[in-house]
Amino acid sequence: VFGDAVCHFGEGAEGRVAVGRKYAKVDLGKLQGELLGRCERGGVLFEEGQVTAVDDTAPAPGNANSRPSGGGKAVTVSVGGKDTIACDVVVLASGSASSKFLTYEDEVPDPGAQTAYGFEVEIDAYPFGKDDMLFMDFRRHHSGVWPGKALHPGMARALTKESSWGTSEEVPSFLYAMPLGDNKAFFQETCLVSKDALPFEVLKRRLERRLEALNVKVAKVLDEEWSYIPVGGPLPRPDQKILAFGAAANLVHPASGYSVARSLKTAPDFASTLVDAYCREGEGEGTSKGWSEGASHQAWERLWSDELRKCHSFHVFGMELLALMDVKSINDFFIAFFSLPEQLWRGFLSSRLDSNQLLFFALYMFAVAPPQMKVRLVVHIFTPSGRYMLSEYKKALTSS
């Protein structure tokens, strides 16, 4: 756990931002072990295999796996292309790859992508403060013009006050780094969002150039990490019987890529909704517990209510704006973003602001943004993501 997280949005002290809150690195192995342990204690049964099809229209086959399905048809799951399992309800929870089994809203911009390449390494010395967790560092280490690395003295202009000379066509990426003790550290190059995914080869090259510019000597690579996260895009339609959760249900913050904390927070309430609906299906005389299309609709509404769909449209609007920004624009944006009252920027990143609070966030952001950013914000209203956001907010007005 780190006491603070540091950002750099451009060169010099004016670009340095201390987030002012603790930052923790999740041990994925321990987290997975804890969740699997809870499943085992709860009597969850596991069957390994690749799901090749999910059918909510076919009648349940008459086999040992078939069970009553309340008032609706059974859902059948094909595993490995040969075995078929019939069940009352299916919840897809294996990430965005599950999306091929779902239907989605129309007239919503396609998802963007957050890509990253990183590694845990043994090094001679950590290049920043020994306890510094670097959250987002947009400085130009990888550009070939870092002090002492430029091939020509005249290239120093690229690191003057503007600090982004020659970058108008470059897809921005940032360094994410943390010391792990015992001369170990984790470094990662991340593209926050792009409509065309920034290739891993580009990210790896930028990361290697950064470390060279910072005079970091890598003794040994302990682990490598490649990350591709679809962000934004349409939400699942609420009129389908098949359910989903986590990244499969697009519970990913479009503007940050965060998802784990939100999924863990939402899971108990969603699970309770499923259990309650399943039990209510069997309340009538002579009926058994089961599932129906109405129960699925209720579950989807719980996961993505009209209010949450409005919030999602706002986040997509912000994501699409970030995807259009060059290096200078994204630095200006984040300097303005972290100058907001803490409850606003923290609420935005953690998805805790409701749809009305997000409008207040937008007005405050517009007030503190530099002139060129104000123009961008106004123009962006007339893009497909702007129309999507306005449409979602208009739905709420007409239905109230």
C-alpha positions in Angstrom: 0.0 0.0 0.0 1.4 3.4 -1.0 0.6 6.6 0.9 0.1 8.6 -2.2 0.1 8.4 -6.0 1.9 10.9 -8.2 1.1 12.1 -11.7 3.1 14.1 -14.2 1.1 16.0 -16.9 4.0 17.7 -18.7 7.4 18.8 -17.6 8.3 20.8 -14.5 6.6 21.4 -11.1 3.5 22.8 -12.7 2.8 19.4 -14.3 3.2 17.4 -11.1 0.0 16.4 -9.3 -0.1 14.4 -6.0 -3.4 12.6 -6.0 -3.6 12.7 -2.2 -5.0 9.3 -1.5 -3.6 5.8 -0.8 -3.0 3.4 -3.6 -3.0 -0.4 -3.2 -1.7 -3.1 -5.5 -4.0 -6.0 -5.6 -2.4 -9.5 -5.3 -4.4 -11.2 -8.1 -3.4 -14.7 -7.0 -4.7 -14.1 -3.5 -7.8 -12.4 -4.7 -8.6 -15.3 -7.0 -7.9 -17.8 -4.3 -10.2 -16.0 -1.9 -13.0 -15.9 -4.4 -12.6 -19.6 -5.4 -12.6 -20.5 -1.7 -15.9 -18.7 -1.2 -17.3 -20.6 -4.1 -16.2 -24.0 -2.7 -17.5 -23.2 0.7 -20.9 -22.3 -0.9 -21.1 -25.6 -2.8 -20.4 -24.2 -6.2 -19.6 -27.0 -8.8 -17.1 -26.3 -11.5 -17.0 -27.9 -15.0 -14.0 -27.0 -17.2 -14.6 -26.3 -20.8 -15.1 -23.7 -23.5 -18.6 -22.4 -24.1 -19.3 -22.4 -27.8 -23.0 -21.4 -27.8 -25.7 -20.2 -25.5 -29.3 -20.7 -26.7 -32.3 -19.2 -24.9 -34.9 -20.3 -27.5 -34.5 -24.1 -27.8 -36.6 -26.4 -25.6 -34.7 -28.1 -22.8 -33.3 -31.5 -24.0 -34.5 -34.5 -22.1 -31.3 -35.5 -20.3 -29.9 -35.7 -16.9 -28.7 -32.1 -16.9 -32.2 -30.8 -17.7 -34.1 -29.0 -14.9 -37.5 -27.2 -14.6 -37.5 -23.7 -16.0 -40.4 -22.0 -14.3 -42.6 -20.2 -16.8 -39.9 -19.8 -19.5 -37.9 -22.0 -21.8 -34.6 -23.5 -20.5 -31.3 -22.0 -21.6 -28.9 -24.5 -23.1 -25.2 -24.1 -23.0 -23.0 -25.9 -25.5 -19.5 -26.8 -24.1 -16.7 -27.7 -26.4 -19.1 -28.0 -29.3 -20.5 -31.4 -28.1 -21.8 -31.4 -24.5 -25.1 -29.5 -23.9 -26.2 -28.4 -20.4 -29.7 -27.2 -19.8 -30.3 -24.7 -17.0 -32.8 -22.2 -15.7 -30.6 -19.1 -16.0 -27.1 -18.3 -17.4 -24.9 -15.5 -16.1 -21.9 -14.9 -18.4 -18.9 -13.8 -16.3 -15.8 -14.6 -18.3 -14.9 -11.1 -19.5 -15.6 -9.2 -22.6 -15.1 -12.3 -24.7 -18.6 -13.4 -23.6 -20.2 -10.5 -25.4 -20.7 -12.5 -28.5 -23.5 -14.3 -26.7 -25.4 -11.1 -25.9 -27.4 -8.4 -27.8 -26.6 -4.7 -27.3 -28.1 -1.3 -27.7 -28.3 0.4 -31.2 -26.9 3.8 -32.2 -24.1 3.9 -29.6 -20.5 4.5 -30.6 -18.3 1.4 -30.9 -16.0 0.6 -27.9 -12.5 2.1 -27.6 -9.6 0.2 -26.2 -7.2 0.6 -23.3 -4.0 -1.3 -24.0 -0.9 -1.7 -21.8 2.4 -3.5 -21.8 4.4 -3.9 -18.5 6.8 -6.1 -16.6 8.0 -6.8 -13.1 11.8 -6.5 -13.1 14.9 -6.6 -11.0 16.8 -3.3 -11.4 19.9 -1.6 -10.1 17.9 1.4 -8.7 14.3 2.7 -8.8 14.5 6.0 -10.8 11.9 8.0 -8.7 11.4 8.5 -4.9 11.9 5.1 -3.2 8.3 5.2 -2.0 6.7 6.9 -5.0 3.9 5.2 -6.8 3.7 6.8 -10.3 0.1 6.7 -11.3 0.2 8.5 -14.7 3.4 10.0 -16.1 2.9 11.6 -19.5 6.4 13.1 -19.6 8.4 12.5 -22.8 11.1 10.0 -21.7 10.5 7.8 -24.7 10.7 10.6 -27.3 14.5 10.6 -27.8 14.7 14.3 -26.6 14.9 13.7 -22.9 17.8 15.7 -21.3 21.1 14.0 -22.1 19.5 11.8 -24.8 18.8 14.3 -27.6 20.9 13.8 -30.7 21.0 17.5 -31.4 21.0 20.4 -28.9 18.3 22.2 -30.8 15.9 19.4 -29.9 15.7 20.9 -26.4 12.7 23.0 -27.7 10.6 19.8 -27.4 11.0 19.9 -23.6 10.4 23.6 -23.1 7.3 25.1 -21.7 5.1 23.6 -24.3 6.7 20.2 -23.8 4.7 18.6 -26.6 6.3 19.8 -29.8 5.8 17.4 -32.7 3.2 15.3 -30.9 0.0 16.4 -32.6 -0.4 13.1 -34.4 0.9 10.8 -31.6 -1.5 8.6 -29.6 -0.6 9.5 -26.0 0.5 6.9 -23.5 1.8 7.2 -19.9 4.2 5.4 -17.5 2.7 3.6 -14.5 5.4 2.5 -12.0 5.8 1.3 -8.5 8.7 0.0 -6.3 8.2 -3.5 -4.9 11.2 -3.7 -2.6 14.4 -5.7 -2.9 15.5 -3.9 -6.1 12.3 -5.0 -7.8 9.8 -2.7 -9.5 6.8 -2.8 -11.8 6.8 -0.6 -14.9 3.9 -0.3 -17.4 3.2 1.7 -20.5 -0.5 2.4 -20.9 -2.6 4.0 -23.6 -5.6 5.3 -21.6 -8.0 5.0 -24.5 -7.9 4.9 -28.3 -10.5 4.1 -30.9 -7.8 2.1 -32.7 -5.9 0.0 -30.1 -2.3 1.1 -29.7 -0.3 -2.0 -30.5 1.6 -3.8 -27.8 4.8 -3.5 -29.9 4.6 0.3 -29.8 3.9 0.3 -26.0 6.8 -2.0 -25.3 9.2 0.1 -27.4 8.1 3.3 -25.6 8.6 1.6 -22.2 12.1 0.4 -23.1 13.1 3.9 -24.3 11.7 5.5 -21.2 13.8 3.2 -18.9 16.9 3.9 -21.1 16.3 7.6 -20.8 16.0 7.3 -17.0 19.2 5.2 -16.9 17.4 2.2 -15.4 19.4 -1.0 -15.8 17.2 -4.1 -16.0 19.0 -7.1 -14.5 16.1 -9.6 -15.0 12.5 -9.7 -16.3 10.5 -11.6 -13.7 7.0 -11.3 -15.3 5.4 -9.7 -18.4 1.9 -8.4 -18.7 -0.2 -7.5 -21.8 -3.5 -5.9 -21.2 -6.4 -5.2 -23.7 -9.6 -3.7 -22.1 -12.6 -2.7 -24.3 -14.0 0.5 -22.9 -17.2 2.3 -23.6 -19.6 1.1 -26.3 -23.2 0.0 -26.0 -24.8 -1.7 -23.0 -26.6 -5.0 -23.1 -30.2 -4.9 -23.9 -32.5 -5.6 -20.9 -35.0 -7.7 -23.0 -32.8 -10.8 -23.2 -33.0 -13.9 -21.1 -29.2 -14.5 -20.9 -27.6 -12.5 -18.1 -24.0 -11.3 -17.6 -21.8 -9.7 -14.9 -18.5 -7.9 -14.7 -16.7 -6.9 -17.9 -19.1 -9.2 -19.8 -21.9 -6.8 -18.8 -19.7 -3.7 -19.5 -19.2 -2.9 -15.8 -16.0 -1.2 -16.9 -15.6 2.6 -16.4 -15.3 3.9 -20.0 -13.0 6.8 -19.1 -10.6 4.9 -16.8 -10.8 1.2 -17.5 -11.5 0.4 -13.8 -13.8 -2.6 -13.2 -12.7 -4.9 -10.4 -13.7 -2.7 -7.4 -17.1 -1.9 -9.0 -17.8 -5.6 -9.8 -16.9 -6.6 -6.2 -19.1 -3.9 -4.8 -22.1 -4.7 -7.1 -21.9 -8.6 -6.8 -23.7 -9.2 -3.5 -26.7 -7.0 -4.5 -26.9 -8.6 -8.0 -26.7 -12.1 -6.5 -29.5 -11.3 -4.1 -31.6 -10.1 -6.9 -31.2 -13.3 -8.8 -32.0 -15.5 -5.8 -35.1 -13.4 -4.9 -36.4 -13.6 -8.4 -35.7 -17.3 -8.7 -37.6 -18.0 -5.5 -40.6 -15.8 -6.5 -41.0 -17.8 -9.7 -42.1 -20.8 -7.5 -44.5 -18.9 -5.2 -47.6 -20.0 -7.1 -49.5 -23.2 -6.2 -48.2 -26.3 -8.0 -45.1 -24.5 -9.4 -41.4 -25.0 -8.8 -38.6 -22.6 -8.4 -37.3 -21.5 -11.8 -36.7 -18.6 -14.2 -38.6 -16.5 -16.7 -38.0 -13.7 -19.1 -39.6 -11.3 -16.7 -37.1 -12.3 -14.0 -34.2 -11.7 -16.5 -35.6 -8.3 -17.3 -35.7 -7.5 -13.5 -32.1 -8.6 -13.1 -30.9 -6.5 -16.0 -32.8 -3.5 -14.7 -31.1 -3.9 -11.3 -27.7 -4.1 -13.0 -28.3 -1.3 -15.5 -31.2 0.9 -14.4 -32.2 4.0 -16.4 -30.2 6.1 -14.0 -27.1 4.0 -14.4 -27.6 4.0 -18.2 -27.6 7.8 -18.1 -24.3 7.8 -16.1 -22.8 5.3 -18.6 -23.7 7.6 -21.5 -21.9 10.5 -19.8 -18.8 8.4 -19.2 -18.8 7.3 -22.8 -19.0 11.0 -23.8 -15.9 11.6 -21.7 -14.1 8.6 -23.1 -14.7 9.5 -26.7 -13.4 13.0 -25.9 -10.2 11.6 -24.4 -9.7 9.3 -27.4 -9.5 12.4 -29.7 -6.8 14.2 -27.6 -3.1 14.6 -28.4 -0.4 14.9 -25.8 -0.8 18.5 -25.0 -4.6 18.4 -24.8 -4.6 15.4 -22.5 -2.1 17.0 -20.2 -4.3 20.2 -20.1 -7.4 18.0 -19.4 -5.9 16.2 -16.4 -4.4 19.3 -14.8 -7.9 20.8 -14.9 -9.5 17.5 -13.8 -7.4 17.2 -10.7 -8.0 20.9 -9.8 -11.7 20.1 -9.2 -12.9 19.6 -5.7 -11.8 16.2 -4.5 -15.3 14.7 -4.1 -15.9 15.4 -7.8 -12.9 13.8 -9.4 -12.9 10.9 -6.9 -16.6 10.4 -7.5 -16.1 10.4 -11.2 -13.3 7.8 -11.1 -15.2 5.6 -8.7 -18.6 5.8 -10.5 -20.2 7.3 -7.4 -21.6 10.4 -9.0 -25.3 10.2 -10.0 -26.5 11.6 -13.4 -27.3 15.0 -11.9 -23.9 15.2 -10.1 -22.2 14.4 -13.3 -23.8 17.4 -14.9 -22.5 19.6 -12.1 -19.1 17.9 -12.6 -19.3 18.9 -16.3 -20.1 22.5 -15.5 -17.3 22.8 -13.0 -14.9 21.2 -15.5 -15.9 23.7 -18.1 -15.4 26.6 -15.8 -11.8 25.6 -14.9 -10.8 24.3 -18.4 -8.4 26.4 -20.6 -10.1 28.2 -23.6 -9.1 25.6 -26.2 -10.5 22.8 -24.0 -13.8 24.7 -23.6 -14.1 24.8 -27.4 -13.4 21.0 -27.6 -16.1 20.3 -25.0 -18.7 22.4 -26.9 -17.9 20.8 -30.3 -18.0 17.3 -28.8 -21.7 17.7 -27.9 -22.5 17.4 -31.6 -20.6 14.1 -32.1 -22.3 10.6 -31.9 -21.3 10.2 -28.3 -22.8 13.6 -27.5 -26.1 12.6 -29.2 -26.1 9.4 -27.3 -25.7 11.2 -23.9 -28.4 13.7 -24.7 -30.7 10.9 -25.8 -30.3 9.0 -22.5 -30.9 12.2 -20.5 -33.9 13.1 -22.6 -35.4 9.6 -22.0 -35.4 10.3 -18.3 -37.1 13.6 -18.8 -39.9 12.2 -21.0 -40.5 9.2 -18.7 -40.7 11.2 -15.5 
